[in-house]
């Protein structure tokens, strides 16, 4: 009888624990920072043996080049030469991000499938990458039933082509939007700095900026983004259902960029759109989560995971990756010297290892941002001291602080830095 009572009590306890799994007490800030610290390579954490397949950079719209090859191809070659298995590219019908030494000769009516067959893209896709993230354009908040159907079919044709073309390669494509919160807000200007507090003042590098109240049509914007994302996901799903036994994988990801705002209740991709859609993955353009310790980054990733509704293809996995993350090495006081820059990157790697984040994609290979607006207006290539410093390689050909740090990680795969 005693054993029966014990068994009943155990079953009741297990049932209660199962019901309350979503109410497990979260880690304290101190505990989170401790998790980050023990996963930092500089503190003796082992570097994953597959770090090459998890670490990468974006190549688009840089303000300098080093060869006479088409700019898209030059950058992709450089990434593979440096040992990266991951690259992010702007896969757009407007090819302005890759103009140097290039003759695209594409029509306005070109489809995404046809764009993937262009010699420049075909050359890059044939390079030994393991993952290629492709940033797509689209209707966003202006999505209608008609545009949704058109984009769904175009994504279906692109996905099917990729799955069949690269069926014998272990190659992953991730199709995703550019920073979704900015898309939903209609841009990146002061008008897009939403708040729920009238007259709230934000301190910014370029001067004081006033945010604006969440607009009255925010629900319509949310629904437009959800309709768009659903169309893209349906296109990917349809192609995957048709093409079986391909080693190549194609995923659809939604990219958010104002995760901290979502946490504060301001309508955004994470808190307002993700609950309305199913998606394979979520990408975070994570500038709003970059404090010195990695704490905000850790919490942001966990928060996004709580809001994901994964597709059946993901088998319950809630995948979040850092689709854009960068430190301008020549812009902010305190971050123009090597040691503080590397300390931050080391913390961010610690976050990714602690949370098993599959990809960290740095912004970017060649810097795209001159230091001021006057320099931005000029078309010619820029010099090292004229740039803000989002780079792996500087205009003078030297590796940046982060470039040197990532090189150490790649060379010590499976081992420790210490």
Buried (B, 14 or more C-beta within 10 A) or exposed (E): EEEEEEEEEEEEEEEEEEEEEEEEEEBEEEEBBEBBBEBBBBBEBBBBEEBBBBBBBBBBBBBBBEEEBBBBBBBBBBBBEBBBBBBBBBBBBEBEBBBBBBEBEBEEEBBBBBBBBBEBBEBBBEBEBBBBBBBBBBBBBEBEEEBBEBBBBBBBBBBBBBBEBBBEBEBBBBBBBBBBBBBBBBEEEEEBBBBEEEEEEEEEEEEEEEBBEBBEEBEEBBBBBBBBBBBBBBBBBBBBEEBEEBEBBBBBBBBBBBBBBBBEEBBBBBBBBBEBBBBBBBBBBBBBBBEEBBBBBBBBBBBBBEBBEBBEBBEEEBBBBBBBBBBBBBBBEEBBEEEBBBBBBBBBBBBBBBBEBBBBBBBBBBBBBBBEEEBEEEEEEBEBEBBBBBBBBBBEEEBBBBBEBBBEBBEBBEEEBE
